[in-house]
Amino acid sequence: MSFRFPHNAFIPYAVALLAIAALTGVLKVFGHHINPTTVALAFVVIILLAATAWGSAPAVVASLLGIVCFNFFFLPPFGTFAIRDPDNRIAFVTFMITAITVGQFSARVKRRAEEAETAKREVERLYYELQDSFERSSQAKALKQS
């Protein structure tokens, strides 16, 4: 017996990866007019959107691709994974930590909001059950007294 994912389970990952790839392409077109900080912040926005929409796993995948793209395309020497300038090393490490942390945090906030909504629905359901029981009890009492 083999385990199969529903075909739509990969859609969030694909969309997150395509968004990072598309953003990389757009930013590369403007290459000389955009600094690494702008690139990093643009990637973080995509990661936040992925985390908010689909949770932490697609956000982490987007973070990892964003880290690779940021290093390879936007930090000199371009087209390599080497980073010569110590300031760019700091920027790279900062981006990496921020991207992963923001993705995780945003996904956690989304999960907590969903849990709060579920708890709210449960409290409402219990309230209506209690109200219904109280009405039945009151009716039973009234019938007993009459």
Secondary structure by P-SEA (a helix, b strand, c coil): cccccccccaaaaaaaaaaaaaaaaaaaaacccccaaaaaaaaaaaaaaaaaccccaaaaaaaaaaaaaaaacccccccccccccaaaaaaaaaaaaaaaaaaaaaaaaaaaaaaaaaaaaaaaaaaaaaaaaaaaaaaaaaaaac
